[in-house]
Amino acid sequence: MAIKEIINEKFSIFGRGYRNKEGKAVLATRPQQTQDIKWVYEYIKSERARWATETLRSMAEKATKEEMGDFKKLNFEVATFNGVFSYRNARSLVVRSPWLVADIDDLSSVEDAREVQQLLIADKHIETGLCFVSPKGRGVKWIVRVPEWLQGKDFKAQFEGLQHYVAFHHGITIDKSGSDVCRACFLPWDKDCFINHQYQ
């Protein structure tokens, strides 16, 4: 898809999901508000998602993948860090943000996730906006400003460029689902969420 001109730092926030007429848990499709990195940082550091985060992690031993997926959809708000949307699909992108999301999954523990978090935010060649441990505690969300060498390219090329960079320099695989410009990122509770001081 063609890149939309980046004219602001903001992106869409969607409320918790719901069960549709068939009883299936689905994500919200219409945005609740437009916000920025500082707002998300304050949200994640607050207690607003603490119960959902702790409950999800306590489910890990017994719940199925589907049950955990449904719980996430129904109990977490989400952000589309890649831009502002009128509706949560690629065709409804209003304007791109300057942000890309590196989603690292399937780590062995929260402790491993913290190590990866520290590794990523120490990167001197990519500007971190925000970095936090995922709701399940086994992954990291790294929100970065589109690097200069990827600016002007379409979204897919930007994402693939970030993918290659992280694999080459850090030996880490980014979840390919992030190649969807309207990819929803669940907002957990993380008292050790990192924010770049210039956005605070």
Long-range contacts (C-beta under 8 A, 24 or more apart in sequence): 1-90, 1-93, 1-154, 1-155, 1-156, 1-181, 2-154, 3-96, 3-152, 3-153, 3-154, 3-155, 3-158, 4-83, 4-93, 4-94, 4-95, 4-96, 5-95, 5-96, 6-95, 6-96, 6-97, 6-98, 6-146, 7-95, 8-84, 8-95, 8-97, 9-36, 9-37, 9-97, 9-98, 9-99, 10-34, 10-35, 10-36, 10-84, 10-97, 11-35, 11-36, 11-79, 11-80, 11-81, 11-82, 11-83, 11-84, 11-97, 11-99, 12-79, 12-80, 12-83, 12-84, 12-85, 12-88, 13-39, 13-40, 13-77, 13-78, 13-79, 13-187, 14-77, 14-78, 14-79, 14-80, 14-88, 14-184, 15-77, 16-73, 16-74, 16-75, 16-76, 16-77, 17-73, 17-74, 18-74, 19-74, 25-69, 25-70, 25-73, 25-74, 26-73, 27-73, 27-78, 27-88, 27-184, 28-78, 28-88, 29-87, 29-88, 29-89, 30-87, 30-88, 31-80, 31-84, 31-85, 31-86, 31-87, 31-88, 32-77, 34-84, 35-79, 36-199, 37-99, 37-129, 37-130, 37-143, 37-195, 37-196, 37-199, 38-195, 38-199, 38-200, 40-79, 40-130, 40-187, 41-130, 41-193, 41-195, 41-199, 41-200, 43-77, 43-187, 44-132, 44-187, 44-188, 44-189, 44-190, 44-193, 45-190, 45-191, 45-193, 46-189, 47-189, 48-189, 49-76, 49-77, 49-135, 49-187, 49-188, 49-189, 50-189, 52-76, 52-135, 52-188, 52-189, 53-135, 53-188, 53-189, 53-190, 54-189, 56-135, 56-136, 57-135, 57-136, 57-137, 60-136, 60-137, 68-136, 72-135, 72-186, 76-135, 76-186, 76-187, 76-188, 77-186, 77-187, 78-184, 78-185, 78-186, 78-187, 79-184, 79-185, 79-187, 80-182, 80-183, 80-184, 80-185, 81-143, 81-185, 82-155, 82-181, 82-182, 82-183, 83-181, 85-182, 88-182, 88-184, 89-182, 90-180, 90-181, 90-182, 92-182, 93-181, 93-182, 96-155, 98-145, 98-146, 99-129, 99-143, 99-144, 99-145, 99-146, 100-143, 100-144, 100-145, 100-146, 100-158, 100-159, 100-162, 100-178, 101-141, 101-142, 101-143, 101-144, 101-178, 101-183, 101-185, 102-140, 102-141, 102-142, 102-144, 102-162, 102-163, 102-166, 102-174, 102-178, 103-134, 103-139, 103-140, 103-141, 103-142, 103-174, 103-175, 103-177, 103-178, 103-183, 103-185, 104-139, 104-140, 104-141, 104-142, 104-172, 104-173, 104-174, 104-175, 105-134, 105-138, 105-139, 105-175, 106-138, 106-139, 107-138, 107-139, 107-140, 108-138, 109-137, 109-138, 110-137, 110-138, 112-138, 113-137, 113-138, 113-139, 113-140, 114-192, 116-140, 116-172, 117-142, 117-192, 117-194, 119-170, 120-166, 120-170, 121-194, 123-169, 123-170, 125-165, 125-169, 126-162, 126-165, 127-196, 128-194, 128-196, 129-195, 129-196, 129-199, 130-193, 130-194, 130-195, 130-196, 130-199, 131-193, 131-194, 132-188, 132-190, 132-192, 132-193, 132-194, 133-188, 133-190, 133-192, 134-186, 134-188, 135-186, 135-188, 141-185, 155-181
